[in-house]
Amino acid sequence: MRFTVAIDGPAAAGKGTIARAVAERFGLAHLDTGLLYRAVGAKVLAGADPVAAARALSPEDLDRPDLRSQEVAAAASRVAAIPQVRAALVDFQRAFARREGGAVLDGRDIGTVICPGAEVKLFVTADARTRARRRWQELRAAGADTSFDAVLAEVEARDARDRDRASAPLRPAEDALVLDTTDLDIPAAVAAAVRAVAAKLPKDHGKEAQ
């Protein structure tokens, strides 16, 4: 079975949490495509050329322990605006999406550019202050010394970069289900996503929704 779930959305909207839950629920493979750009961003921070780093990316690069830092996240957003970087990572993502057994990919252009033919497309969003608060709480829990205002400014700046870039700007696919998590807790958001996937999943799939 080849079955693709494309989940897009801005930072800290909950798309990664939802994607992992959906993948586990239905026994699908999962790829956080943001890690690809974070891995490239981390290499650029170390002095690498962004396009060369993207072309030479290996699976081992996705296991670096520093990929969740705020500095790497900002670098990832910058390199993601480079068309040659995006082009270098397209084939990897598309091959993963059509692997046997089905796959869930979360990112910012999965439903619009990488997998426009995905069987299910979700666009997970929330207002900027809610997303910044979530991200700030995550950073504080990890021991980072940062203010809410600083995180909010970074979220808003990243939103602007993602929306306004010339290559693959952040936007919902025309046929995507928009899931606003501003006032939803994690179980409710996951339940909505599971219902959307279950409605399209082949009925003979071993882990169809109950």
C-alpha positions as CSV (number, residue, x, y, z in Angstrom):
1,M,0.0,0.0,0.0
2,R,1.2,3.5,-0.9
3,F,-0.6,6.1,1.1
4,T,0.6,9.6,1.9
5,V,-0.5,12.0,4.7
6,A,0.8,15.5,4.2
7,I,0.8,17.7,7.3
8,D,1.9,21.3,6.9
9,G,1.8,24.4,9.2
10,P,3.8,27.0,10.9
11,A,6.2,26.5,13.9
12,A,4.7,25.2,17.1
13,A,1.2,24.7,15.8
14,G,1.3,21.1,16.8
15,K,1.9,19.4,13.4
16,G,4.8,17.3,14.6
17,T,2.9,16.0,17.6
18,I,-0.1,15.2,15.4
19,A,2.0,13.6,12.7
20,R,3.7,11.3,15.1
21,A,0.4,10.3,16.7
22,V,-1.2,9.6,13.3
23,A,1.8,7.6,12.1
24,E,1.7,5.5,15.3
25,R,-2.1,5.1,15.2
26,F,-2.1,3.7,11.6
27,G,1.3,2.0,11.5
28,L,2.7,4.5,9.0
29,A,6.3,5.6,8.6
30,H,6.9,9.2,9.7
31,L,9.3,11.9,8.5
32,D,9.7,15.3,10.1
33,T,11.0,17.1,7.1
34,G,11.9,20.1,9.2
35,L,14.8,18.0,10.5
36,L,16.2,18.0,7.0
37,Y,16.4,21.8,7.0
38,R,17.6,21.9,10.6
39,A,20.4,19.5,9.7
40,V,21.4,21.7,6.8
41,G,21.1,24.8,9.0
42,A,23.4,23.2,11.6
43,K,26.0,22.5,9.0
44,V,25.8,26.1,7.7
45,L,26.3,27.4,11.3
46,A,29.5,25.3,11.3
47,G,30.7,27.0,8.1
48,A,29.3,24.8,5.3
49,D,27.8,26.1,2.1
50,P,24.0,25.6,2.3
51,V,23.5,24.0,-1.1
52,A,26.5,21.7,-0.7
53,A,25.3,20.7,2.7
54,A,21.8,19.9,1.4
55,R,23.2,17.8,-1.4
56,A,25.5,15.8,0.9
57,L,22.9,15.3,3.7
58,S,22.9,11.8,5.2
59,P,20.5,10.0,7.5
60,E,23.1,10.3,10.3
61,D,22.9,14.0,10.1
62,L,19.3,13.9,11.3
63,D,20.4,12.3,14.6
64,R,22.4,15.3,15.8
65,P,21.5,16.3,19.4
66,D,21.5,20.0,18.7
67,L,18.8,20.1,16.0
68,R,16.1,21.4,18.3
69,S,17.9,24.5,19.5
70,Q,16.5,28.0,18.7
71,E,19.7,28.9,16.9
72,V,19.5,25.9,14.5
73,A,15.7,26.6,14.0
74,A,16.5,30.1,12.8
75,A,19.2,28.9,10.5
76,A,16.8,26.2,9.1
77,S,14.3,28.9,8.2
78,R,17.0,30.9,6.4
79,V,18.3,28.0,4.4
80,A,14.8,26.8,3.6
81,A,14.3,30.1,1.6
82,I,17.1,29.1,-0.8
83,P,15.5,27.4,-3.9
84,Q,18.6,25.2,-4.5
85,V,18.5,23.8,-1.0
86,R,14.8,22.9,-1.4
87,A,15.4,21.3,-4.8
88,A,18.3,19.2,-3.3
89,L,15.9,17.7,-0.7
90,V,12.8,17.1,-2.8
91,D,13.7,13.7,-4.1
92,F,14.5,12.3,-0.6
93,Q,11.1,13.5,0.6
94,R,9.1,12.2,-2.3
95,A,10.7,8.8,-2.2
96,F,9.9,8.6,1.5
97,A,6.3,9.7,0.9
98,R,5.6,6.9,-1.6
99,R,7.3,4.1,0.3
100,E,5.4,0.8,0.6
101,G,3.3,0.7,3.7
102,G,2.3,4.4,3.7
103,A,3.9,7.5,5.2
104,V,3.2,10.7,7.2
105,L,5.3,13.7,6.4
106,D,5.1,17.0,8.2
107,G,6.6,20.3,7.1
108,R,5.7,23.5,5.3
109,D,5.3,22.6,1.7
110,I,4.4,18.9,1.7
111,G,0.8,19.2,0.4
112,T,1.6,22.0,-2.0
113,V,5.0,21.1,-3.5
114,I,6.4,17.8,-2.3
115,C,3.3,15.6,-2.4
116,P,0.5,17.5,-4.2
117,G,-1.2,14.2,-4.8
118,A,-1.2,13.1,-1.2
119,E,-4.3,11.1,-0.2
120,V,-4.7,13.3,2.9
121,K,-3.6,16.9,3.4
122,L,-3.8,18.7,6.7
123,F,-2.8,22.3,7.5
124,V,-2.3,22.7,11.2
125,T,-2.2,26.3,12.5
126,A,-2.7,28.4,15.6
127,D,-2.4,32.1,16.4
128,A,1.2,33.4,16.8
129,R,1.0,34.2,20.5
130,T,-0.3,30.7,21.3
131,R,2.5,29.1,19.3
132,A,5.1,31.4,20.8
133,R,3.9,30.5,24.3
134,R,4.1,26.8,23.5
135,R,7.6,27.2,22.1
136,W,8.7,29.3,25.1
137,Q,7.5,26.7,27.6
138,E,9.4,24.0,25.7
139,L,12.6,26.0,25.8
140,R,12.2,26.8,29.5
141,A,11.6,23.2,30.2
142,A,14.8,22.4,28.3
143,G,16.7,24.9,30.5
144,A,17.0,27.7,27.9
145,D,17.2,31.2,29.2
146,T,14.9,33.2,26.9
147,S,12.0,35.6,27.2
148,F,8.5,35.1,25.9
149,D,8.8,38.4,23.9
150,A,12.0,37.1,22.2
151,V,10.4,33.8,21.2
152,L,7.3,35.7,19.9
153,A,9.5,37.9,17.8
154,E,11.3,34.9,16.4
155,V,8.0,33.1,15.6
156,E,6.6,36.1,13.8
157,A,9.9,36.6,11.9
158,R,9.9,33.0,10.9
159,D,6.3,33.2,9.8
160,A,7.1,36.1,7.6
161,R,10.1,34.4,6.0
162,D,8.0,31.2,5.4
163,R,5.0,33.1,3.9
164,D,7.0,35.5,1.8
165,R,9.7,33.3,0.3
166,A,9.7,33.0,-3.5
167,S,10.1,29.2,-3.4
168,A,7.4,27.1,-1.8
169,P,5.8,29.7,0.4
170,L,3.9,28.5,3.5
171,R,0.2,28.2,2.7
172,P,-2.5,25.5,2.9
173,A,-3.1,23.4,-0.2
174,E,-6.5,24.1,-1.8
175,D,-7.8,20.8,-0.8
176,A,-6.3,20.6,2.7
177,L,-8.3,20.3,5.9
178,V,-7.3,23.3,8.1
179,L,-7.0,22.4,11.7
180,D,-6.7,25.4,14.1
181,T,-5.2,24.2,17.4
182,T,-5.4,27.6,19.2
183,D,-8.2,26.3,21.5
184,L,-7.6,22.6,21.1
185,D,-5.7,20.3,23.5
186,I,-3.5,17.6,22.0
187,P,-6.1,14.7,22.3
188,A,-8.7,16.8,20.5
189,A,-6.4,17.8,17.7
190,V,-5.1,14.3,17.2
191,A,-8.6,12.9,17.2
192,A,-9.6,15.3,14.4
193,A,-6.6,14.3,12.3
194,V,-7.2,10.6,12.9
195,R,-10.8,11.0,11.7
196,A,-9.5,12.7,8.5
197,V,-7.0,10.0,7.8
198,A,-9.4,7.2,8.6
199,A,-11.9,8.5,6.1
200,K,-9.4,8.1,3.3
201,L,-7.4,5.1,4.4
202,P,-8.1,1.8,2.5
203,K,-10.6,-0.3,4.5
204,D,-8.3,-3.3,4.5
205,H,-5.5,-1.5,6.2
206,G,-4.6,-3.4,9.3
207,K,-4.8,-0.4,11.7
208,E,-7.8,1.4,10.4
209,A,-9.6,3.8,12.9
210,Q,-12.0,2.3,15.3
